[in-house]
């Protein structure tokens, strides 16, 4: 329900309309079943390094990157999980 009203609410509050939503799902703990059931698409999987990694190691769990287009014209390719 929130995804249906988010673009309009964002437009009213910030003056521009987002075209897609993005989320990260920690794969060792979750399978993103709820997102897939709601037609979210998998873009890929992170390497587990995190944004603050300066030593090029992978100490964090890998995460699935999922997106949902808010407009039918904004669809990206789908990758199966």
C-alpha positions, 0 to 999 in steps of 0.5 A: 500500500505504501508503494502506491502512495509514495510517489505522490506524497514525495512529489508533494513534500519534495517537489519531484517524483521518484521513479523507483524504490530500492532495498537491500535484503541480507541473504544469509538471514532472509530470502526476499520472499515478501519483495518477490511476491510484491513484484520487486525485481532483483538487480544483483548481489553485493560483495559484502564489503560495505560502503566504509570498507577501505581494506578491500575485505568482505566482512559483512554479509552479502545482500540482494539489491531489489528494486520496484519501478513506480512507473510502468515505463521505468522497468529494469531487467529482472534477475532470478534470485 
